[in-house]
C-alpha cells in the first residue's frame, strides 16, 4: 500500500471517528448518587441529562492545498526512489557486461602473441594493456554500483 492510499485511509478513519463522536450520551444519576454514562438512559435513574459530545474535528487539520502539497511531495519521493532503483539496475547490468568482457578477453587476439627464438611464443604488451583496461572497467563498474547502492 503506498503512502497516498495510507493517507486516504487515515482521513476516512478520522471522519468515521468524528461522526461516531457526534452521538448523544446520557448522564444518569442513580438513587444512591452514582453517575452512569451510556448511549441510553440507565433504567431506574433519578435524573437523566443528555450530554452532547465534542463534535470538533480531532487530529491534524490539513487544508486541501497542503494535502495536495503532501501528495506532490510523496509522488516526487516515489519518482526519486524509482530513478535510484533504475540507476542501480543499470549499474548492475554494466558490471555484468564488464565481467563478461573480462572473461571473454582472456584469450589472446591475433597479433597479441610473438614467437621467441626457441620456437615458443609469448604474449605481447598489447595483450597485457587490454587485460589491464578490462580489469579497470570491472573495477570502475563495481565502484559505481557500490556508490549507487549506498545512496551517495
Secondary structure, DSSP 8 states (H G I E B T S, - for coil): --HHHHHHHHHHHHHHHHHHHTSEEEEEE-TTS-EEEESS--TT-SEEEEEE---S--S----HHHHHHHHHHHHHHHHHHHHHHHHHHHHHHHHHHHHHHHHHTTS--TTSEEE-TTS-EEE-HHHHHHHHHHHHHHHHHHHHHHHHHHT-
